[in-house]
Amino acid sequence: MNLFMFEKELISKKRGFNPAVFFIISFAIVILTGAILLSLPISSAKGEFTNFLTALFTATSATCVTGLVVVDTGTYWSHFGHLVILLLIQIGGLSYAVISTGMMLLLNRRIQLRERLILQYSLNTTSLRGIVSFLKNVLITVFIFESIGALSLFFVFIKRYPLLRSIKFAIFHSVSAFCNAGFDLIGGFRSFTDYVSDPHLVFTITTLIIVGGIGFIVIHDIIQRFMGKRIHLSLHSKMALFTTLFLILIGTIVIFILEYNNPNTLKPLNFWGKFLGAYFQSVTPRTAGFNTLDIGKMNPSTLLFIIVLMFIGASPGGTGGGIKTVTFLVLWLSVSTIILERKNVHFKDRTIPWENVKRAYIVFLLSLTLVIISWFLLLITEPFPPLNILFEVVSAFGTVGLSTGITPYLSPFARLVIILTMFLGRVGTVTAGMAILIPVSKRSQVEYPSEEVSIG
């Protein structure tokens, strides 16, 4: 049963429970709680109260695993503030429902039907069957990858920092990378620009980003395949893996070519450094937000290309945002199907239901509308170049966190727009639509006569 059918069943049975509403409210509560904690003196390095809008922006960015910041994360916040941000990233990356249900499992509490429905919605699975077992695998996967990532990053940071700081940096950045958050503690808004030619950090961070963004459905599918419990990967997994690898490859090549002679990015580096820089910047727009090159000094053509990557984002059921890789592939497949006047959309000898195709178009159009409206509002109030503003908006929508450097200088109104864009980008435009429309919708059986119109 797909998600639309799942929602229709909920309506038809009149259960009076809408998972979309719970999903949105849970994120809002987590964000508000985080904002209150970050506004307290204990959360700032100077021991002073933080402006609530700044705290709200940071809490939203962390919970929505975006990474856009208006104050430097490494130097502005205290150890307590860093802990709050870390917890918000972890909760936001997995969702409140996954975290809370995981705690219930640890306490040996029974998972009721309502909680299973919420889990199905949060994890973006197509069936309730085996949902609790799937959740256990998700939590184990997160723990293993974040632990291995932290251990690997420790040996990177211990070369520059004291022991305790290296441990803190390793844990924080491993969680931030796996959850595709993009928050860093390096300081000076530098992110990982000091490590552009360090293969150890580059491959550790990008691996965490890719695994976290590929989607738990795909990870579970791959594990089942290697354990011999599945003969073949599901169509969803094949599509997610194909699109992810294709975008990383194309992204690396295009960024390498466009920035090769840019004296502010790749030109000063040797060939190996150029490759690492291009590869890292190809992976991070898939909603991670770290950078090893100065984004603000990239060529306009590169910025536009990265905007496209950010808009596509990660895969369904993962920790990233965007319209998702599978959505992007379904759109392109459907376009070729319509042009060639074929009956069905196909991929890897399988037919994709038109219900999925329609959902893909809805996601694309709603997402594009959100981006255009946000961009339009910021164009009215902000003095920055249009391309830089568009970059900021798409980064917020795709929960990426990359910026050309204008985030700290946004007006209060622009910050509110970005906050709302990050929030809707994380919970999903379709989810928001369901939360608003389902309670007031009325099913109509009326059918009207059809009539042809001219298209194109």
C-alpha positions in Angstrom: 0.0 0.0 0.0 1.5 3.4 -1.0 1.3 6.5 1.2 -1.7 8.0 -0.6 -3.7 4.8 -0.2 -2.6 4.7 3.4 -4.0 8.2 4.0 -7.2 7.3 2.1 -7.7 4.3 4.4 -7.3 6.5 7.4 -9.9 8.9 6.1 -12.4 6.2 5.1 -12.2 4.5 8.5 -12.7 7.8 10.2 -10.2 7.1 12.9 -9.8 10.7 13.7 -6.0 10.4 13.7 -3.8 12.1 11.1 -0.1 11.1 11.3 0.9 14.1 9.2 -0.5 16.5 11.9 1.4 14.6 14.7 4.6 14.6 12.5 4.5 18.4 12.1 3.5 19.1 15.7 6.2 16.9 17.1 8.8 18.8 15.0 7.4 22.2 16.1 7.5 21.2 19.8 11.1 20.0 19.5 12.1 23.2 17.8 10.4 25.4 20.4 11.9 23.5 23.2 15.4 23.8 21.6 14.9 27.5 21.0 14.0 28.1 24.7 17.1 26.2 25.9 19.4 28.0 23.4 18.1 31.4 24.5 19.2 30.8 28.1 22.6 32.2 29.4 23.9 28.7 30.0 23.8 28.0 26.2 26.0 30.9 25.1 29.8 31.1 25.5 29.5 34.5 27.1 26.9 33.4 29.6 24.3 35.9 28.3 20.8 35.6 27.0 20.5 35.0 23.3 18.0 36.8 21.1 15.0 34.5 20.7 14.9 34.8 17.0 18.6 33.8 16.8 17.9 30.8 19.1 14.8 29.9 17.1 16.7 30.1 13.8 19.5 27.8 15.2 17.0 25.4 16.8 15.0 25.1 13.5 18.2 24.6 11.5 19.4 21.9 13.8 16.1 20.1 14.1 15.5 20.3 10.4 19.1 19.1 9.9 19.9 22.1 7.7 23.0 23.7 9.0 22.3 27.4 8.1 23.5 29.6 11.0 23.3 33.2 11.9 26.0 33.0 14.6 29.2 30.8 14.5 28.4 27.5 16.1 31.9 26.7 17.3 32.5 30.0 19.1 29.1 31.5 20.0 27.6 28.6 21.9 28.8 27.0 25.1 29.4 23.3 25.7 25.8 23.1 26.9 24.6 24.9 23.8 26.6 22.4 21.6 24.9 19.5 23.5 21.5 21.0 22.8 22.3 21.4 19.1 23.6 17.9 18.9 20.5 16.5 20.5 18.3 18.5 18.2 20.2 17.2 15.2 19.9 13.6 16.3 16.2 14.0 17.0 15.5 15.9 13.8 17.5 13.4 11.7 15.6 10.4 12.9 12.4 12.2 13.9 10.8 12.4 17.4 8.6 9.4 16.7 11.6 7.1 15.9 13.5 8.3 19.0 10.5 8.0 21.4 9.5 4.6 20.1 13.1 3.4 20.4 13.1 4.4 24.0 9.8 2.5 24.5 11.6 -0.6 23.0 14.4 -0.2 25.5 11.9 -0.1 28.3 10.1 -3.2 26.9 6.9 -1.3 26.4 4.4 -2.6 23.8 4.2 -0.6 20.6 0.5 0.2 19.9 -1.2 0.5 16.5 -1.2 4.3 16.7 2.5 4.4 17.3 3.1 1.9 14.5 1.2 4.3 12.1 3.3 7.2 13.2 6.5 5.1 12.7 5.3 4.1 9.2 4.8 7.8 8.4 8.2 8.9 9.9 10.2 6.1 8.3 8.4 6.5 4.9 7.7 2.7 4.7 4.9 1.3 2.6 3.7 -1.3 5.0 3.1 -1.8 8.8 4.4 -5.4 8.5 7.7 -5.7 10.4 7.8 -2.0 11.3 9.1 -2.6 14.8 11.9 -4.9 13.5 12.7 -2.3 10.9 12.9 0.3 13.6 15.4 -1.8 15.5 17.6 -2.2 12.5 17.4 1.6 11.9 18.6 2.4 15.4 21.4 -0.2 15.2 22.5 1.1 11.9 22.6 4.7 13.2 24.6 3.7 16.3 27.1 1.6 14.3 27.8 4.2 11.6 27.9 7.2 14.0 30.3 5.3 16.3 32.6 4.2 13.5 32.4 7.7 12.0 33.3 9.3 15.4 36.3 6.9 15.8 37.6 7.7 12.4 37.2 11.5 12.8 39.0 11.3 16.2 42.2 10.4 14.5 41.7 13.4 12.2 41.1 15.9 14.9 43.7 14.6 17.4 46.4 15.8 15.1 45.3 19.5 15.7 43.4 19.6 19.0 43.7 18.4 22.6 42.2 15.0 23.6 38.9 16.1 25.0 38.2 18.5 22.2 39.1 15.9 19.7 36.6 13.5 21.2 33.9 16.2 21.3 34.6 17.2 17.7 34.6 13.6 16.5 31.2 12.8 18.1 29.5 16.0 17.1 30.7 16.0 13.5 29.9 12.3 13.0 26.3 12.8 14.2 26.0 16.0 12.2 27.3 14.3 9.0 25.2 11.1 9.3 22.1 13.2 10.0 23.0 15.4 7.0 22.9 18.5 9.3 26.1 20.3 8.3 26.8 21.9 11.7 30.4 22.2 12.6 32.5 23.4 15.6 35.6 24.4 13.7 34.9 28.1 14.2 35.0 31.2 12.0 32.3 29.9 9.7 35.1 27.9 8.0 33.5 24.4 8.1 36.1 22.0 6.7 38.0 24.3 4.4 41.2 23.6 6.3 40.8 19.9 5.3 40.1 20.2 1.6 43.1 17.9 0.7 42.7 15.5 3.6 41.4 12.2 2.2 40.8 10.8 5.7 38.3 13.5 6.7 36.8 13.9 3.1 36.0 10.2 2.7 34.8 9.7 6.3 32.4 12.7 6.2 31.1 11.9 2.7 30.5 8.3 3.5 28.5 9.3 6.6 26.5 11.8 4.4 25.8 9.2 1.7 24.8 6.4 4.1 22.6 8.8 6.1 21.0 10.3 3.0 20.5 7.1 1.0 17.5 6.2 3.2 16.9 3.5 5.9 14.8 1.5 3.5 17.7 1.1 1.1 20.2 0.3 4.0 17.8 -2.3 5.3 17.3 -3.7 1.8 21.1 -4.0 1.2 21.6 -5.7 4.6 18.8 -8.2 3.8 20.4 -8.9 0.4 23.9 -9.6 1.9 22.4 -11.8 4.6 20.6 -13.9 1.9 17.1 -12.9 3.1 16.4 -11.2 -0.3 17.3 -12.4 -3.7 17.1 -9.0 -5.3 17.1 -5.4 -4.2 13.7 -3.6 -4.4 12.9 -1.3 -7.2 13.0 1.6 -4.7 16.5 0.7 -3.6 17.7 0.3 -7.2 16.3 3.7 -8.1 17.8 5.5 -5.1 21.2 3.9 -5.5 21.3 4.6 -9.3 20.3 8.3 -8.9 22.6 8.9 -6.0 25.7 7.4 -7.7 24.8 9.2 -11.0 24.4 12.6 -9.3 27.7 12.2 -7.3 29.6 11.2 -10.4 28.1 14.0 -12.6 28.5 16.5 -9.8 32.1 15.7 -9.3 32.9 16.1 -13.0 31.0 19.3 -13.5 32.3 21.0 -10.3 35.8 19.9 -11.2 35.6 21.4 -14.7 33.8 24.6 -13.7 36.1 25.4 -10.8 39.3 24.1 -12.2 40.8 27.5 -12.9 39.1 29.4 -10.2 41.9 31.0 -8.1 39.6 31.1 -5.0 38.7 27.4 -5.0 40.4 24.6 -6.9 43.2 26.3 -8.9 45.7 26.5 -6.0 45.4 22.8 -5.3 47.2 19.9 -7.0 45.2 17.4 -9.1 44.4 15.1 -6.1 43.3 18.1 -4.1 41.1 19.3 -6.9 39.4 15.9 -7.1 38.8 15.8 -3.4 37.4 19.3 -3.4 35.1 18.6 -6.3 34.0 15.3 -4.9 33.2 16.7 -1.5 31.2 19.6 -3.0 29.3 17.1 -5.1 28.2 15.1 -2.1 27.4 17.8 0.4 24.7 19.6 -1.7 22.7 16.4 -1.3 21.6 18.1 2.0 24.7 17.9 4.2 25.9 21.5 4.3 29.6 21.0 5.1 32.1 22.6 2.7 35.8 22.3 2.0 35.8 25.1 -0.6 34.6 28.7 -0.2 31.1 28.6 -1.5 30.8 32.4 -1.7 33.8 32.6 -4.1 32.5 29.9 -6.6 31.6 30.8 -10.2 27.9 31.7 -10.8 27.6 28.7 -13.1 28.8 26.4 -10.2 26.4 28.0 -7.8 23.5 27.4 -10.2 24.5 23.8 -10.6 24.8 23.2 -6.9 21.3 24.8 -6.5 20.0 22.0 -8.7 21.7 19.4 -6.6 20.3 20.9 -3.4 16.8 21.0 -4.8 17.0 17.2 -5.7 18.4 16.4 -2.3 18.8 12.9 -0.7 16.7 9.8 -0.9 13.3 9.0 0.7 13.3 7.7 4.2 16.8 9.1 5.0 18.0 12.0 7.0 18.2 14.5 4.1 15.7 16.8 2.4 15.0 18.0 -1.1 12.4 16.6 -3.5 14.4 13.3 -3.2 16.4 11.2 -5.7 13.6 8.8 -6.5 11.2 11.6 -7.2 13.7 13.2 -9.6 14.2 9.9 -11.4 10.4 9.2 -11.6 9.9 12.7 -13.1 12.5 12.1 -15.9 11.2 8.6 -16.6 7.6 9.9 -16.9 8.6 12.7 -19.2 10.2 10.2 -21.6 7.2 7.9 -21.3 4.8 10.7 -22.2 6.9 12.0 -25.1 7.3 8.5 -26.6 3.5 7.9 -25.9 4.1 4.7 -23.9 1.5 3.3 -21.7 3.5 2.9 -18.5 6.6 4.2 -16.8 9.3 1.6 -16.6 12.6 1.1 -14.8 14.7 -2.1 -14.5 12.0 -4.2 -16.1 9.4 -3.0 -13.6 6.4 -0.7 -14.0 6.0 2.3 -11.7 2.4 2.9 -10.7 0.9 6.1 -12.0 -0.1 6.9 -8.4 3.6 7.2 -7.7 4.1 9.4 -10.8 1.3 11.7 -9.8 2.8 12.0 -6.3 6.2 12.9 -7.8 4.7 15.8 -9.8 2.8 17.0 -6.7 6.0 17.0 -4.7 7.9 18.8 -7.4 5.3 21.5 -8.0 4.7 22.2 -4.3 8.4 22.4 -3.7 9.1 24.7 -6.6 6.2 26.9 -5.5 7.7 27.1 -1.9 11.1 28.0 -3.3 9.7 30.7 -5.7 7.6 32.3 -3.0 10.4 32.4 -0.5 12.8 33.7 -3.1 10.4 36.4 -4.1 9.9 37.6 -0.5 13.6 37.8 0.1 14.2 39.6 -3.2 11.9 42.4 -1.9 13.7 42.9 1.5 17.3 41.7 1.0 20.1 43.7 -0.8 22.1 40.6 -2.0 22.5 39.3 -5.5 19.4 37.3 -6.7 21.5 34.2 -7.3 22.9 34.3 -3.8 19.4 34.7 -2.4 18.1 31.8 -4.5 21.1 29.7 -3.2 20.1 30.5 0.4 16.4 29.7 -0.2 17.1 26.4 -1.9 19.6 25.5 0.8 16.9 26.1 3.4 14.3 24.1 1.5 16.6 21.2 0.8 17.8 21.3 4.5 21.3 21.6 3.1 23.0 24.4 5.0 25.4 25.6 2.4 25.6 29.4 2.1 27.4 32.0 0.1 27.9 33.8 3.4 24.8 36.0 3.6 23.0 34.1 6.4 24.3 36.2 9.3 23.3 39.4 7.5 19.7 38.5 6.8 17.0 40.8 8.1 14.6 39.6 10.9 11.9 39.1 8.2 14.2 37.1 6.0 15.2 34.9 8.9 11.5 34.1 9.6 11.0 33.2 5.9 14.1 31.0 6.0 12.9 29.4 9.2 9.5 28.5 7.7 11.2 27.3 4.5 13.5 25.0 6.5 10.6 23.7 8.5 8.4 22.9 5.4 11.5 21.5 3.7 12.0 19.0 6.5 8.5 17.9 7.2 7.6 18.0 3.5 5.3 20.1 1.4 3.0 17.2 0.8 2.9 16.3 4.5 2.0 19.9 5.3 -0.7 19.8 2.7 -2.1 16.6 4.1 -2.1 18.1 7.6 -4.1 21.1 6.4 -6.5 19.6 3.8 -7.3 16.1 5.1 -9.3 17.3 8.2 -11.4 19.6 6.0 -11.6 17.5 2.9 -15.0 16.2 1.6 -15.0 13.2 -0.7 -17.1 13.9 -3.7 -18.5 11.3 -6.1 -19.5 13.9 -8.7 -18.0 13.3 -12.1 -18.1 16.1 -14.8 -17.9 15.8 -18.6 -14.4 15.8 -20.0 -13.2 18.3 -22.6 -9.9 18.7 -24.5 -7.6 21.7 -23.9 -4.5 22.8 -25.8 -1.2 22.1 -24.1 2.3 23.4 -25.1 
